[in-house]
């Protein structure tokens, strides 16, 4: 797990709280900010997935048997 997953999870939780608070209070701006934070969290997770895939690809090349 890398830092992108942590940032993503934090942004999603913060976003859900803001969205809920905005919905309860009737504050559309806060509700929208919450939805935006949730999207940011999803982006962080996607970046984390890409980094993990890249690292795995590099590791598999490094550990591949050598051709003769």
PDB file of N, H, CA, C and O in Angstrom:
ATOM      1  N   UNK A   1       0.850  -1.174   0.000  1.00  0.00           N
ATOM      2  CA  UNK A   1       0.000   0.000   0.000  1.00  0.00           C
ATOM      3  C   UNK A   1       0.896   1.238   0.000  1.00  0.00           C
ATOM      4  O   UNK A   1       1.852   1.336   0.770  1.00  0.00           O
ATOM      5  N   UNK A   2       0.567   2.165  -0.871  1.00  0.00           N
ATOM      6  H   UNK A   2      -0.209   2.085  -1.497  1.00  0.00           H
ATOM      7  CA  UNK A   2       1.368   3.376  -0.906  1.00  0.00           C
ATOM      8  C   UNK A   2       0.559   4.570  -0.403  1.00  0.00           C
ATOM      9  O   UNK A   2      -0.619   4.441  -0.069  1.00  0.00           O
ATOM     10  N   UNK A   3       1.199   5.714  -0.353  1.00  0.00           N
ATOM     11  H   UNK A   3       2.156   5.819  -0.624  1.00  0.00           H
ATOM     12  CA  UNK A   3       0.575   6.904   0.215  1.00  0.00           C
ATOM     13  C   UNK A   3      -0.662   7.352  -0.558  1.00  0.00           C
ATOM     14  O   UNK A   3      -1.538   8.007   0.007  1.00  0.00           O
ATOM     15  N   UNK A   4      -0.744   7.011  -1.837  1.00  0.00           N
ATOM     16  H   UNK A   4      -0.033   6.479  -2.297  1.00  0.00           H
ATOM     17  CA  UNK A   4      -1.900   7.416  -2.634  1.00  0.00           C
ATOM     18  C   UNK A   4      -3.185   6.775  -2.113  1.00  0.00           C
ATOM     19  O   UNK A   4      -4.243   7.405  -2.129  1.00  0.00           O
ATOM     20  N   UNK A   5      -3.098   5.538  -1.656  1.00  0.00           N
ATOM     21  H   UNK A   5      -2.239   5.027  -1.642  1.00  0.00           H
ATOM     22  CA  UNK A   5      -4.280   4.868  -1.105  1.00  0.00           C
ATOM     23  C   UNK A   5      -4.742   5.551   0.179  1.00  0.00           C
ATOM     24  O   UNK A   5      -5.942   5.691   0.413  1.00  0.00           O
ATOM     25  N   UNK A   6      -3.803   5.970   0.999  1.00  0.00           N
ATOM     26  H   UNK A   6      -2.828   5.855   0.809  1.00  0.00           H
ATOM     27  CA  UNK A   6      -4.142   6.653   2.246  1.00  0.00           C
ATOM     28  C   UNK A   6      -4.802   7.992   1.940  1.00  0.00           C
ATOM     29  O   UNK A   6      -5.824   8.339   2.532  1.00  0.00           O
ATOM     30  N   UNK A   7      -4.211   8.741   1.012  1.00  0.00           N
ATOM     31  H   UNK A   7      -3.381   8.459   0.530  1.00  0.00           H
ATOM     32  CA  UNK A   7      -4.792  10.023   0.619  1.00  0.00           C
ATOM     33  C   UNK A   7      -6.179   9.817   0.021  1.00  0.00           C
ATOM     34  O   UNK A   7      -7.097  10.595   0.281  1.00  0.00           O
ATOM     35  N   UNK A   8      -6.325   8.777  -0.771  1.00  0.00           N
ATOM     36  H   UNK A   8      -5.579   8.144  -0.982  1.00  0.00           H
ATOM     37  CA  UNK A   8      -7.612   8.494  -1.391  1.00  0.00           C
ATOM     38  C   UNK A   8      -8.683   8.176  -0.367  1.00  0.00           C
ATOM     39  O   UNK A   8      -9.805   8.674  -0.452  1.00  0.00           O
ATOM     40  N   UNK A   9      -8.335   7.352   0.591  1.00  0.00           N
ATOM     41  H   UNK A   9      -7.423   6.947   0.660  1.00  0.00           H
ATOM     42  CA  UNK A   9      -9.295   6.981   1.632  1.00  0.00           C
ATOM     43  C   UNK A   9      -9.690   8.200   2.460  1.00  0.00           C
ATOM     44  O   UNK A   9     -10.865   8.380   2.782  1.00  0.00           O
ATOM     45  N   UNK A  10      -8.722   9.028   2.802  1.00  0.00           N
ATOM     46  H   UNK A  10      -7.768   8.882   2.540  1.00  0.00           H
ATOM     47  CA  UNK A  10      -9.005  10.226   3.590  1.00  0.00           C
ATOM     48  C   UNK A  10      -9.907  11.186   2.817  1.00  0.00           C
ATOM     49  O   UNK A  10     -10.842  11.754   3.382  1.00  0.00           O
ATOM     50  N   UNK A  11      -9.631  11.364   1.540  1.00  0.00           N
ATOM     51  H   UNK A  11      -8.872  10.902   1.081  1.00  0.00           H
ATOM     52  CA  UNK A  11     -10.441  12.273   0.727  1.00  0.00           C
ATOM     53  C   UNK A  11     -11.869  11.746   0.579  1.00  0.00           C
ATOM     54  O   UNK A  11     -12.825  12.521   0.610  1.00  0.00           O
ATOM     55  N   UNK A  12     -12.011  10.440   0.421  1.00  0.00           N
ATOM     56  H   UNK A  12     -11.234   9.810   0.396  1.00  0.00           H
ATOM     57  CA  UNK A  12     -13.357   9.866   0.293  1.00  0.00           C
ATOM     58  C   UNK A  12     -14.164  10.053   1.573  1.00  0.00           C
ATOM     59  O   UNK A  12     -15.336  10.426   1.517  1.00  0.00           O
ATOM     60  N   UNK A  13     -13.551   9.799   2.720  1.00  0.00           N
ATOM     61  H   UNK A  13     -12.599   9.497   2.765  1.00  0.00           H
ATOM     62  CA  UNK A  13     -14.259   9.954   3.994  1.00  0.00           C
ATOM     63  C   UNK A  13     -14.629  11.419   4.213  1.00  0.00           C
ATOM     64  O   UNK A  13     -15.761  11.729   4.583  1.00  0.00           O
ATOM     65  N   UNK A  14     -13.682  12.309   3.988  1.00  0.00           N
ATOM     66  H   UNK A  14     -12.762  12.057   3.688  1.00  0.00           H
ATOM     67  CA  UNK A  14     -13.948  13.735   4.142  1.00  0.00           C
ATOM     68  C   UNK A  14     -15.068  14.168   3.208  1.00  0.00           C
ATOM     69  O   UNK A  14     -15.951  14.934   3.593  1.00  0.00           O
ATOM     70  N   UNK A  15     -15.023  13.675   1.990  1.00  0.00           N
ATOM     71  H   UNK A  15     -14.306  13.053   1.677  1.00  0.00           H
ATOM     72  CA  UNK A  15     -16.048  14.022   1.014  1.00  0.00           C
ATOM     73  C   UNK A  15     -17.429  13.549   1.419  1.00  0.00           C
ATOM     74  O   UNK A  15     -18.413  14.272   1.259  1.00  0.00           O
ATOM     75  N   UNK A  16     -17.504  12.337   1.943  1.00  0.00           N
ATOM     76  H   UNK A  16     -16.705  11.750   2.073  1.00  0.00           H
ATOM     77  CA  UNK A  16     -18.809  11.812   2.367  1.00  0.00           C
ATOM     78  C   UNK A  16     -19.380  12.646   3.517  1.00  0.00           C
ATOM     79  O   UNK A  16     -20.580  12.917   3.567  1.00  0.00           O
ATOM     80  N   UNK A  17     -18.502  13.045   4.439  1.00  0.00           N
ATOM     81  H   UNK A  17     -17.528  12.825   4.399  1.00  0.00           H
ATOM     82  CA  UNK A  17     -18.947  13.861   5.565  1.00  0.00           C
ATOM     83  C   UNK A  17     -19.452  15.218   5.069  1.00  0.00           C
ATOM     84  O   UNK A  17     -20.513  15.680   5.486  1.00  0.00           O
ATOM     85  N   UNK A  18     -18.686  15.852   4.177  1.00  0.00           N
ATOM     86  H   UNK A  18     -17.823  15.476   3.838  1.00  0.00           H
ATOM     87  CA  UNK A  18     -19.101  17.150   3.637  1.00  0.00           C
ATOM     88  C   UNK A  18     -20.406  17.035   2.860  1.00  0.00           C
ATOM     89  O   UNK A  18     -21.300  17.871   2.994  1.00  0.00           O
ATOM     90  N   UNK A  19     -20.501  15.998   2.053  1.00  0.00           N
ATOM     91  H   UNK A  19     -19.775  15.319   1.944  1.00  0.00           H
ATOM     92  CA  UNK A  19     -21.721  15.819   1.268  1.00  0.00           C
ATOM     93  C   UNK A  19     -22.931  15.650   2.190  1.00  0.00           C
ATOM     94  O   UNK A  19     -23.974  16.267   1.975  1.00  0.00           O
ATOM     95  N   UNK A  20     -22.785  14.823   3.202  1.00  0.00           N
ATOM     96  H   UNK A  20     -21.938  14.322   3.377  1.00  0.00           H
ATOM     97  CA  UNK A  20     -23.885  14.597   4.145  1.00  0.00           C
ATOM     98  C   UNK A  20     -24.250  15.885   4.880  1.00  0.00           C
ATOM     99  O   UNK A  20     -25.426  16.228   5.003  1.00  0.00           O
ATOM    100  N   UNK A  21     -23.222  16.597   5.369  1.00  0.00           N
ATOM    101  H   UNK A  21     -22.267  16.318   5.270  1.00  0.00           H
ATOM    102  CA  UNK A  21     -23.475  17.844   6.098  1.00  0.00           C
ATOM    103  C   UNK A  21     -24.166  18.858   5.189  1.00  0.00           C
ATOM    104  O   UNK A  21     -25.081  19.558   5.624  1.00  0.00           O
ATOM    105  N   UNK A  22     -23.742  18.940   3.958  1.00  0.00           N
ATOM    106  H   UNK A  22     -22.999  18.372   3.605  1.00  0.00           H
ATOM    107  CA  UNK A  22     -24.367  19.856   3.018  1.00  0.00           C
ATOM    108  C   UNK A  22     -25.809  19.482   2.732  1.00  0.00           C
ATOM    109  O   UNK A  22     -26.675  20.350   2.630  1.00  0.00           O
ATOM    110  N   UNK A  23     -26.061  18.196   2.604  1.00  0.00           N
ATOM    111  H   UNK A  23     -25.357  17.491   2.687  1.00  0.00           H
ATOM    112  CA  UNK A  23     -27.423  17.724   2.335  1.00  0.00           C
ATOM    113  C   UNK A  23     -28.341  18.019   3.524  1.00  0.00           C
ATOM    114  O   UNK A  23     -29.474  18.466   3.343  1.00  0.00           O
ATOM    115  N   UNK A  24     -27.846  17.767   4.744  1.00  0.00           N
ATOM    116  H   UNK A  24     -26.926  17.404   4.891  1.00  0.00           H
ATOM    117  CA  UNK A  24     -28.658  17.971   5.947  1.00  0.00           C
ATOM    118  C   UNK A  24     -28.961  19.456   6.164  1.00  0.00           C
ATOM    119  O   UNK A  24     -30.071  19.820   6.551  1.00  0.00           O
ATOM    120  N   UNK A  25     -27.970  20.300   5.914  1.00  0.00           N
ATOM    121  H   UNK A  25     -27.068  20.004   5.599  1.00  0.00           H
ATOM    122  CA  UNK A  25     -28.151  21.732   6.171  1.00  0.00           C
ATOM    123  C   UNK A  25     -28.735  22.477   4.967  1.00  0.00           C
ATOM    124  O   UNK A  25     -29.087  23.653   5.069  1.00  0.00           O
ATOM    125  N   UNK A  26     -28.833  21.795   3.842  1.00  0.00           N
ATOM    126  H   UNK A  26     -28.547  20.840   3.760  1.00  0.00           H
ATOM    127  CA  UNK A  26     -29.340  22.464   2.643  1.00  0.00           C
ATOM    128  C   UNK A  26     -28.298  23.310   1.947  1.00  0.00           C
ATOM    129  O   UNK A  26     -28.632  24.149   1.110  1.00  0.00           O
ATOM    130  N   UNK A  27     -27.043  23.099   2.283  1.00  0.00           N
ATOM    131  H   UNK A  27     -26.772  22.418   2.963  1.00  0.00           H
ATOM    132  CA  UNK A  27     -25.939  23.868   1.704  1.00  0.00           C
ATOM    133  C   UNK A  27     -25.425  23.126   0.467  1.00  0.00           C
ATOM    134  O   UNK A  27     -24.618  22.203   0.581  1.00  0.00           O
ATOM    135  N   UNK A  28     -25.890  23.526  -0.692  1.00  0.00           N
ATOM    136  H   UNK A  28     -26.545  24.276  -0.785  1.00  0.00           H
ATOM    137  CA  UNK A  28     -25.530  22.850  -1.950  1.00  0.00           C
ATOM    138  C   UNK A  28     -24.032  22.971  -2.247  1.00  0.00           C
ATOM    139  O   UNK A  28     -23.430  22.056  -2.809  1.00  0.00           O
ATOM    140  N   UNK A  29     -23.444  24.092  -1.871  1.00  0.00           N
ATOM    141  H   UNK A  29     -23.933  24.835  -1.414  1.00  0.00           H
ATOM    142  CA  UNK A  29     -22.009  24.295  -2.129  1.00  0.00           C
ATOM    143  C   UNK A  29     -21.180  23.270  -1.348  1.00  0.00           C
ATOM    144  O   UNK A  29     -20.256  22.674  -1.902  1.00  0.00           O
ATOM    145  N   UNK A  30     -21.496  23.064  -0.092  1.00  0.00           N
ATOM    146  H   UNK A  30     -22.247  23.547   0.358  1.00  0.00           H
ATOM    147  CA  UNK A  30     -20.779  22.088   0.736  1.00  0.00           C
ATOM    148  C   UNK A  30     -21.022  20.675   0.215  1.00  0.00           C
ATOM    149  O   UNK A  30     -20.105  19.854   0.173  1.00  0.00           O
ATOM    150  N   UNK A  31     -22.247  20.402  -0.177  1.00  0.00           N
ATOM    151  H   UNK A  31     -22.992  21.069  -0.143  1.00  0.00           H
ATOM    152  CA  UNK A  31     -22.573  19.090  -0.731  1.00  0.00           C
ATOM    153  C   UNK A  31     -21.749  18.813  -1.995  1.00  0.00           C
ATOM    154  O   UNK A  31     -21.239  17.708  -2.181  1.00  0.00           O
ATOM    155  N   UNK A  32     -21.629  19.812  -2.844  1.00  0.00           N
ATOM    156  H   UNK A  32     -22.043  20.709  -2.692  1.00  0.00           H
ATOM    157  CA  UNK A  32     -20.843  19.677  -4.080  1.00  0.00           C
ATOM    158  C   UNK A  32     -19.364  19.485  -3.769  1.00  0.00           C
ATOM    159  O   UNK A  32     -18.700  18.660  -4.397  1.00  0.00           O
ATOM    160  N   UNK A  33     -18.845  20.240  -2.806  1.00  0.00           N
ATOM    161  H   UNK A  33     -19.384  20.910  -2.296  1.00  0.00           H
ATOM    162  CA  UNK A  33     -17.445  20.074  -2.407  1.00  0.00           C
ATOM    163  C   UNK A  33     -17.198  18.651  -1.922  1.00  0.00           C
ATOM    164  O   UNK A  33     -16.150  18.066  -2.196  1.00  0.00           O
ATOM    165  N   UNK A  34     -18.160  18.103  -1.205  1.00  0.00           N
ATOM    166  H   UNK A  34     -19.011  18.577  -0.981  1.00  0.00           H
ATOM    167  CA  UNK A  34     -18.028  16.726  -0.729  1.00  0.00           C
ATOM    168  C   UNK A  34     -17.948  15.740  -1.876  1.00  0.00           C
ATOM    169  O   UNK A  34     -17.143  14.810  -1.847  1.00  0.00           O
ATOM    170  N   UNK A  35     -18.778  15.939  -2.883  1.00  0.00           N
ATOM    171  H   UNK A  35     -19.432  16.694  -2.907  1.00  0.00           H
ATOM    172  CA  UNK A  35     -18.744  15.054  -4.049  1.00  0.00           C
ATOM    173  C   UNK A  35     -17.417  15.180  -4.782  1.00  0.00           C
ATOM    174  O   UNK A  35     -16.872  14.185  -5.259  1.00  0.00           O
ATOM    175  N   UNK A  36     -16.894  16.399  -4.874  1.00  0.00           N
ATOM    176  H   UNK A  36     -17.337  17.208  -4.486  1.00  0.00           H
ATOM    177  CA  UNK A  36     -15.599  16.624  -5.528  1.00  0.00           C
ATOM    178  C   UNK A  36     -14.491  15.918  -4.748  1.00  0.00           C
ATOM    179  O   UNK A  36     -13.615  15.293  -5.346  1.00  0.00           O
ATOM    180  N   UNK A  37     -14.523  16.014  -3.422  1.00  0.00           N
ATOM    181  H   UNK A  37     -15.234  16.523  -2.936  1.00  0.00           H
ATOM    182  CA  UNK A  37     -13.515  15.328  -2.599  1.00  0.00           C
ATOM    183  C   UNK A  37     -13.557  13.823  -2.820  1.00  0.00           C
ATOM    184  O   UNK A  37     -12.514  13.169  -2.842  1.00  0.00           O
ATOM    185  N   UNK A  38     -14.754  13.271  -2.982  1.00  0.00           N
ATOM    186  H   UNK A  38     -15.601  13.802  -2.964  1.00  0.00           H
ATOM    187  CA  UNK A  38     -14.871  11.837  -3.221  1.00  0.00           C
ATOM    188  C   UNK A  38     -14.251  11.452  -4.562  1.00  0.00           C
ATOM    189  O   UNK A  38     -13.631  10.395  -4.678  1.00  0.00           O
ATOM    190  N   UNK A  39     -14.412  12.293  -5.562  1.00  0.00           N
ATOM    191  H   UNK A  39     -14.915  13.152  -5.468  1.00  0.00           H
ATOM    192  CA  UNK A  39     -13.795  12.035  -6.864  1.00  0.00           C
ATOM    193  C   UNK A  39     -12.277  12.122  -6.742  1.00  0.00           C
ATOM    194  O   UNK A  39     -11.556  11.309  -7.322  1.00  0.00           O
ATOM    195  N   UNK A  40     -11.794  13.104  -5.992  1.00  0.00           N
ATOM    196  H   UNK A  40     -12.379  13.764  -5.521  1.00  0.00           H
ATOM    197  CA  UNK A  40     -10.347  13.209  -5.758  1.00  0.00           C
ATOM    198  C   UNK A  40      -9.817  11.938  -5.101  1.00  0.00           C
ATOM    199  O   UNK A  40      -8.735  11.458  -5.438  1.00  0.00           O
ATOM    200  N   UNK A  41     -10.586  11.405  -4.166  1.00  0.00           N
ATOM    201  H   UNK A  41     -11.465  11.795  -3.892  1.00  0.00           H
ATOM    202  CA  UNK A  41     -10.184  10.159  -3.508  1.00  0.00           C
ATOM    203  C   UNK A  41     -10.090   9.009  -4.489  1.00  0.00           C
ATOM    204  O   UNK A  41      -9.169   8.195  -4.415  1.00  0.00           O
ATOM    205  N   UNK A  42     -11.034   8.940  -5.403  1.00  0.00           N
ATOM    206  H   UNK A  42     -11.782   9.601  -5.463  1.00  0.00           H
ATOM    207  CA  UNK A  42     -11.001   7.885  -6.426  1.00  0.00           C
ATOM    208  C   UNK A  42      -9.794   8.054  -7.337  1.00  0.00           C
ATOM    209  O   UNK A  42      -9.183   7.068  -7.750  1.00  0.00           O
ATOM    210  N   UNK A  43      -9.450   9.293  -7.650  1.00  0.00           N
ATOM    211  H   UNK A  43      -9.946  10.094  -7.314  1.00  0.00           H
ATOM    212  CA  UNK A  43      -8.274   9.552  -8.490  1.00  0.00           C
ATOM    213  C   UNK A  43      -7.005   9.118  -7.768  1.00  0.00           C
ATOM    214  O   UNK A  43      -6.132   8.492  -8.370  1.00  0.00           O
ATOM    215  N   UNK A  44      -6.897   9.441  -6.495  1.00  0.00           N
ATOM    216  H   UNK A  44      -7.606   9.950  -6.006  1.00  0.00           H
ATOM    217  CA  UNK A  44      -5.728   9.006  -5.722  1.00  0.00           C
ATOM    218  C   UNK A  44      -5.607   7.483  -5.745  1.00  0.00           C
ATOM    219  O   UNK A  44      -4.508   6.947  -5.892  1.00  0.00           O
ATOM    220  N   UNK A  45      -6.730   6.793  -5.601  1.00  0.00           N
ATOM    221  H   UNK A  45      -7.622   7.229  -5.482  1.00  0.00           H
ATOM    222  CA  UNK A  45      -6.701   5.324  -5.641  1.00  0.00           C
ATOM    223  C   UNK A  45      -6.263   4.819  -7.011  1.00  0.00           C
ATOM    224  O   UNK A  45      -5.518   3.843  -7.099  1.00  0.00           O
ATOM    225  N   UNK A  46      -6.713   5.469  -8.075  1.00  0.00           N
ATOM    226  H   UNK A  46      -7.318   6.262  -8.003  1.00  0.00           H
ATOM    227  CA  UNK A  46      -6.314   5.063  -9.422  1.00  0.00           C
ATOM    228  C   UNK A  46      -4.817   5.274  -9.628  1.00  0.00           C
ATOM    229  O   UNK A  46      -4.147   4.448 -10.249  1.00  0.00           O
ATOM    230  N   UNK A  47      -4.301   6.372  -9.111  1.00  0.00           N
ATOM    231  H   UNK A  47      -4.845   7.043  -8.606  1.00  0.00           H
ATOM    232  CA  UNK A  47      -2.854   6.627  -9.200  1.00  0.00           C
ATOM    233  C   UNK A  47      -2.100   5.562  -8.409  1.00  0.00           C
ATOM    234  O   UNK A  47      -1.064   5.071  -8.857  1.00  0.00           O
ATOM    235  N   UNK A  48      -2.609   5.211  -7.250  1.00  0.00           N
ATOM    236  H   UNK A  48      -3.450   5.610  -6.886  1.00  0.00           H
ATOM    237  CA  UNK A  48      -1.978   4.153  -6.450  1.00  0.00           C
ATOM    238  C   UNK A  48      -1.964   2.830  -7.192  1.00  0.00           C
ATOM    239  O   UNK A  48      -0.967   2.108  -7.170  1.00  0.00           O
ATOM    240  N   UNK A  49      -3.085   2.510  -7.855  1.00  0.00           N
ATOM    241  H   UNK A  49      -3.895   3.097  -7.872  1.00  0.00           H
ATOM    242  CA  UNK A  49      -3.149   1.278  -8.643  1.00  0.00           C
ATOM    243  C   UNK A  49      -2.126   1.297  -9.771  1.00  0.00           C
ATOM    244  O   UNK A  49      -1.453   0.297 -10.022  1.00  0.00           O
ATOM    245  N   UNK A  50      -2.008   2.431 -10.450  1.00  0.00           N
ATOM    246  H   UNK A  50      -2.554   3.244 -10.247  1.00  0.00           H
ATOM    247  CA  UNK A  50      -1.057   2.551 -11.560  1.00  0.00           C
ATOM    248  C   UNK A  50       0.381   2.401 -11.061  1.00  0.00           C
ATOM    249  O   UNK A  50       1.203   1.741 -11.698  1.00  0.00           O
ATOM    250  N   UNK A  51       0.670   3.013  -9.930  1.00  0.00           N
ATOM    251  H   UNK A  51       0.002   3.548  -9.413  1.00  0.00           H
ATOM    252  CA  UNK A  51       2.025   2.899  -9.373  1.00  0.00           C
ATOM    253  C   UNK A  51       2.340   1.448  -8.999  1.00  0.00           C
ATOM    254  O   UNK A  51       3.434   0.949  -9.262  1.00  0.00           O
ATOM    255  N   UNK A  52       1.361   0.785  -8.382  1.00  0.00           N
ATOM    256  H   UNK A  52       0.472   1.191  -8.169  1.00  0.00           H
ATOM    257  CA  UNK A  52       1.566  -0.609  -8.008  1.00  0.00           C
ATOM    258  C   UNK A  52       1.784  -1.482  -9.242  1.00  0.00           C
ATOM    259  O   UNK A  52       2.652  -2.355  -9.245  1.00  0.00           O
ATOM    260  N   UNK A  53       0.994  -1.243 -10.290  1.00  0.00           N
ATOM    261  H   UNK A  53       0.289  -0.534 -10.287  1.00  0.00           H
ATOM    262  CA  UNK A  53       1.141  -2.021 -11.516  1.00  0.00           C
ATOM    263  C   UNK A  53       2.507  -1.774 -12.155  1.00  0.00           C
ATOM    264  O   UNK A  53       3.150  -2.708 -12.635  1.00  0.00           O
ATOM    265  N   UNK A  54       2.937  -0.542 -12.158  1.00  0.00           N
ATOM    266  H   UNK A  54       2.415   0.217 -11.768  1.00  0.00           H
ATOM    267  CA  UNK A  54       4.258  -0.219 -12.703  1.00  0.00           C
ATOM    268  C   UNK A  54       5.371  -0.873 -11.917  1.00  0.00           C
ATOM    269  O   UNK A  54       6.321  -1.404 -12.493  1.00  0.00           O
ATOM    270  N   UNK A  55       5.255  -0.835 -10.604  1.00  0.00           N
ATOM    271  H   UNK A  55       4.484  -0.403 -10.136  1.00  0.00           H
ATOM    272  CA  UNK A  55       6.278  -1.461  -9.746  1.00  0.00           C
ATOM    273  C   UNK A  55       6.306  -2.968  -9.972  1.00  0.00           C
ATOM    274  O   UNK A  55       7.378  -3.570 -10.049  1.00  0.00           O
ATOM    275  N   UNK A  56       5.123  -3.578 -10.080  1.00  0.00           N
ATOM    276  H   UNK A  56       4.252  -3.089 -10.018  1.00  0.00           H
ATOM    277  CA  UNK A  56       5.067  -5.016 -10.318  1.00  0.00           C
ATOM    278  C   UNK A  56       5.685  -5.372 -11.672  1.00  0.00           C
ATOM    279  O   UNK A  56       6.376  -6.384 -11.790  1.00  0.00           O
ATOM    280  N   UNK A  57       5.442  -4.554 -12.679  1.00  0.00           N
ATOM    281  H   UNK A  57       4.881  -3.732 -12.583  1.00  0.00           H
ATOM    282  CA  UNK A  57       6.011  -4.805 -14.004  1.00  0.00           C
ATOM    283  C   UNK A  57       7.530  -4.709 -13.962  1.00  0.00           C
ATOM    284  O   UNK A  57       8.230  -5.538 -14.545  1.00  0.00           O
ATOM    285  N   UNK A  58       8.027  -3.704 -13.277  1.00  0.00           N
ATOM    286  H   UNK A  58       7.459  -3.031 -12.804  1.00  0.00           H
ATOM    287  CA  UNK A  58       9.480  -3.539 -13.166  1.00  0.00           C
ATOM    288  C   UNK A  58      10.085  -4.703 -12.395  1.00  0.00           C
ATOM    289  O   UNK A  58      11.120  -5.240 -12.789  1.00  0.00           O
ATOM    290  N   UNK A  59       9.446  -5.091 -11.303  1.00  0.00           N
ATOM    291  H   UNK A  59       8.605  -4.655 -10.983  1.00  0.00           H
ATOM    292  CA  UNK A  59       9.949  -6.215 -10.504  1.00  0.00           C
ATOM    293  C   UNK A  59       9.960  -7.515 -11.305  1.00  0.00           C
ATOM    294  O   UNK A  59      10.886  -8.316 -11.184  1.00  0.00           O
ATOM    295  N   UNK A  60       8.925  -7.723 -12.126  1.00  0.00           N
ATOM    296  H   UNK A  60       8.172  -7.073 -12.225  1.00  0.00           H
ATOM    297  CA  UNK A  60       8.879  -8.964 -12.901  1.00  0.00           C
ATOM    298  C   UNK A  60       9.981  -8.994 -13.953  1.00  0.00           C
ATOM    299  O   UNK A  60      10.520 -10.057 -14.259  1.00  0.00           O
ATOM    300  N   UNK A  61      10.314  -7.841 -14.502  1.00  0.00           N
ATOM    301  H   UNK A  61       9.876  -6.977 -14.254  1.00  0.00           H
ATOM    302  CA  UNK A  61      11.407  -7.785 -15.480  1.00  0.00           C
ATOM    303  C   UNK A  61      12.740  -8.023 -14.774  1.00  0.00           C
ATOM    304  O   UNK A  61      13.596  -8.745 -15.284  1.00  0.00           O
ATOM    305  N   UNK A  62      12.911  -7.422 -13.611  1.00  0.00           N
ATOM    306  H   UNK A  62      12.216  -6.836 -13.196  1.00  0.00           H
ATOM    307  CA  UNK A  62      14.154  -7.600 -12.864  1.00  0.00           C
ATOM    308  C   UNK A  62      14.354  -9.055 -12.448  1.00  0.00           C
ATOM    309  O   UNK A  62      15.481  -9.550 -12.430  1.00  0.00           O
ATOM    310  N   UNK A  63      13.254  -9.740 -12.113  1.00  0.00           N
ATOM    311  H   UNK A  63      12.339  -9.338 -12.128  1.00  0.00           H
ATOM    312  CA  UNK A  63      13.355 -11.107 -11.611  1.00  0.00           C
ATOM    313  C   UNK A  63      13.174 -12.166 -12.689  1.00  0.00           C
ATOM    314  O   UNK A  63      13.151 -13.359 -12.385  1.00  0.00           O
ATOM    315  N   UNK A  64      13.049 -11.754 -13.918  1.00  0.00           N
ATOM    316  H   UNK A  64      13.067 -10.785 -14.165  1.00  0.00           H
ATOM    317  CA  UNK A  64      12.858 -12.711 -15.021  1.00  0.00           C
ATOM    318  C   UNK A  64      14.147 -13.486 -15.251  1.00  0.00           C
ATOM    319  O   UNK A  64      15.239 -12.948 -15.068  1.00  0.00           O
ATOM    320  N   UNK A  65      14.025 -14.734 -15.648  1.00  0.00           N
ATOM    321  H   UNK A  65      13.138 -15.170 -15.797  1.00  0.00           H
ATOM    322  CA  UNK A  65      15.237 -15.504 -15.932  1.00  0.00           C
ATOM    323  C   UNK A  65      15.978 -14.886 -17.113  1.00  0.00           C
ATOM    324  O   UNK A  65      15.369 -14.374 -18.052  1.00  0.00           O
ATOM    325  N   UNK A  66      17.265 -14.944 -17.045  1.00  0.00           N
ATOM    326  H   UNK A  66      17.759 -15.360 -16.282  1.00  0.00           H
ATOM    327  CA  UNK A  66      18.086 -14.347 -18.099  1.00  0.00           C
ATOM    328  C   UNK A  66      18.110 -15.273 -19.314  1.00  0.00           C
ATOM    329  O   UNK A  66      18.182 -16.495 -19.182  1.00  0.00           O
ATOM    330  N   UNK A  67      18.049 -14.672 -20.488  1.00  0.00           N
ATOM    331  H   UNK A  67      17.991 -13.680 -20.595  1.00  0.00           H
ATOM    332  CA  UNK A  67      18.124 -15.452 -21.732  1.00  0.00           C
ATOM    333  C   UNK A  67      19.586 -15.690 -22.068  1.00  0.00           C
ATOM    334  O   UNK A  67      20.450 -14.861 -21.782  1.00  0.00           O
ATOM    335  N   UNK A  68      19.841 -16.819 -22.671  1.00  0.00           N
ATOM    336  H   UNK A  68      19.139 -17.493 -22.904  1.00  0.00           H
ATOM    337  CA  UNK A  68      21.227 -17.145 -23.053  1.00  0.00           C
ATOM    338  C   UNK A  68      21.336 -17.333 -24.524  1.00  0.00           C
ATOM    339  O   UNK A  68      22.421 -17.612 -25.033  1.00  0.00           O
TER     340      UNK A  68
END
